[in-house]
Amino acid sequence: MAGSRKITTEGDVSHRIAGSQHIQTGDATVIDSGQEIHLKSGGRNHPESERQFSESHPGGHFIFHN
């Protein structure tokens, strides 16, 4: 049970978040605290990723920062 981890990515990449969740994005900063995922994207929105996260983590939150 890790506390929180920060992943910084560039380009199109798929990350395994909180066990089995995949989030695809361009430039992003993802902070996984177990309950919340903060995704900072380069002006892009990722509603599909948000939907997948909500389905996989009903108690969590997916927060976009533009």
C-alpha positions in Angstrom: 0.0 0.0 0.0 2.0 2.9 -1.3 1.1 6.4 -0.2 1.2 8.5 -3.3 3.3 8.4 -6.4 3.9 11.0 -9.0 4.4 10.1 -12.7 5.4 12.6 -15.3 5.1 11.6 -18.9 5.7 13.0 -22.4 4.0 11.9 -25.6 1.4 9.2 -25.9 1.8 6.7 -23.2 -0.3 4.2 -21.1 0.2 4.0 -17.4 -0.9 1.3 -15.0 -2.5 3.3 -12.2 -3.9 2.0 -8.9 -3.5 -1.7 -9.8 -5.4 -2.2 -13.0 -6.3 1.2 -14.3 -4.9 2.4 -17.6 -4.9 6.1 -18.5 -3.7 7.2 -21.9 -2.7 10.8 -22.3 -0.3 13.1 -23.9 1.8 15.3 -21.5 0.6 14.5 -18.1 1.3 14.6 -14.4 -0.5 11.8 -12.6 -0.7 11.7 -8.8 -2.1 8.5 -7.4 -3.0 8.8 -3.7 -5.2 5.7 -3.8 -8.4 7.8 -3.6 -7.7 10.5 -6.1 -6.0 10.7 -9.4 -4.9 14.2 -10.5 -4.1 14.4 -14.1 -2.5 17.5 -15.6 -2.7 17.5 -19.4 -1.5 19.9 -22.0 -4.9 21.5 -22.5 -6.6 18.2 -23.4 -9.5 16.5 -21.8 -9.8 12.8 -21.5 -13.4 11.9 -20.8 -12.8 8.2 -21.8 -10.1 7.9 -19.2 -12.3 9.6 -16.6 -15.2 7.2 -17.4 -12.9 4.1 -17.2 -11.5 5.3 -13.9 -14.9 6.0 -12.4 -16.0 2.5 -13.4 -12.9 0.9 -11.9 -12.7 3.1 -8.8 -16.2 4.0 -7.7 -14.9 5.5 -4.5 -12.2 7.6 -6.2 -12.0 10.9 -8.0 -10.5 11.8 -11.3 -9.5 15.4 -11.4 -8.3 17.3 -14.5 -6.1 20.3 -14.3 -5.8 22.3 -17.5 
